[in-house]
């Protein structure tokens, strides 16, 4: 594995960063390469780590502010690593009226994290969703691809136990 010298001054030893370099090389002469490159970086890491973004910035000659502008504008990009399990609580109108905010507050308390954050053990990431498409089951929460309907705050601990 070769050592990569980053523009931020650190020496990085990481096979994934070598793959990022290859992706950049494949896209560097393509107009509008930033978004496809960011998609590939996120596919490799599961998120957009700062050290990889510095390399993208340097090699594509795009400022970090432009990269962060793109990464924060598009909801499919994330700058933080995600947990093993992604919890989404629907905050759409039907779910909100039926108590999804109370479910979210219980998750905040039990997991010890706020929306958009990951537990210290890396097991759960908590997200708010605009609509999960199951309004008839409101309030709804999803963990990974599994939908839980008519969830109450009292259900939260029992549901989380299934993932421990």
N, C-alpha and C positions, 0 to 999 in steps of 0.2 A: 504494500500500500504506500503510495507516495504522499509526501507532505505537501500541503497546499498553503501557500502564503496568502493570507487574506489582506485586503486593503486596510482593514481595521488594525493590522499589526500582529494578529495572532497566527500561530502556525497550527493548521487544522489537519488532523489525521482521521479521515473518515471516508469509507468506501462510498457512502451516499453522496458526499461532496464531489467525489470523482465523477459520479454519475451526473450530478448537476452540471459540472464542467462540460461533459459530453453533450448534454441537452442544449446548453448554451451554444456550443460549437455548431450543433445542427441547425440552430435557429438564428444565429447572429447576423446573417445577411438577409433575413426575412423582415419585411416591413410589418410592424405591429406584433413583434415576437414576444413582448413582455407577458401578455396574458397566457399564451400557451406555455411559456417557460414556467410561470408561476403555478399553473395547473400541474405540470410535471413535478415541480419541486414539492408541492403539497401531496401529490400521489406517493412520492418517495418517503416523505417524513410523516405524513398525516396532518401536517400544519406547515406554516412558513417560518422556519427558524431564522433569527437575525443573521447568523453567520453565513447562511446560504444566500440571504438577500443581499448581503454586502458583495458577494461574488457575482451575483446577477447584476448588481449595479455597476460594478467595475467592468465586467466583460461586455455587457450590452450598452455601456456608456449612458445609463439612465440614472438620474438622481435618486437617492434614497427617499426623498420626499415624494417623488412621482410614484415610486414603487409602493410606499405606504398609502398613498392616495388611492391607488388601484386596489390594493389588498384590503383596505377598510371600506371601500365603496361596494364591492361585490360580496354579497352574503355567503357565497360558497367558499371564500377564502377565510382562513383563520390564522391568527398570529400566535395562538397558544395551543399547546398539545392537548389532545382530547383524552378522556378517560377510556377505560376498557368498555364501559357501558354509557351510552348517551341517553339521558333522561330529558324528554321534551314534555312540557306542560302547556296545553292549549290555553291561550289567553284571548281567544276569539270571543265575540259577543255572547254566544250561547253558553260557552264554558265559563266565562267570567261571571255571568249572571247566576249560574248554578254553583259557584263557589271555587273556581280554580285558583283564585288568589290565596285562599286558605290552604289549599293543597300545596301551592308553591311555598308559602310561609312555613309549613310543616317540613317540607323538603329542605329548606334553608336551615332550619333548626337541627334536624336529624343528621344531615350531611355536614353541617358546619361550613357551608359555602353559599355564595350568592349566584345569581343567574350569570352564565357565561364563564363560570369557574369550574375547576376540577378538584376533586378531593385530594388530600395530601398523599393518599395511598395509590392514586392514579386509577381508582376503580370506577368513579362516576364523574361525568360532566353534566351540569344542569343547564338546560336551555329553555327559553320561552318561545313558543311558536304562535304564529298569528292564527292558524287554523290547521287542524289535523284531519279534517274531512269526516269527522264522526260526530256531528252536532247532536244527533239523536241519542248519543251516549254521554252527553255532557254531565259533569266535567270529565275531560279525557286527558290521559297522560300516556306517553309511550316510553318504553325502555327498549332501545335498539329498534327492532321491527315489531315488537309486541304491543298491542293496544290494550289499555286498561280503561274501561268505561265506568261512569257513575262513581268516580273515585271520591272518597271523603278523606279528610286529614287523618282519621283513625285507620284508614287502609294503608297509609304510606309505609309504616314500619314492616307490616306483613309482606307487602309487595317487594320491598328492598331485600328482605330476607331470602327471597328466591334467587338473588344474585350474589349472595355471600359465600 
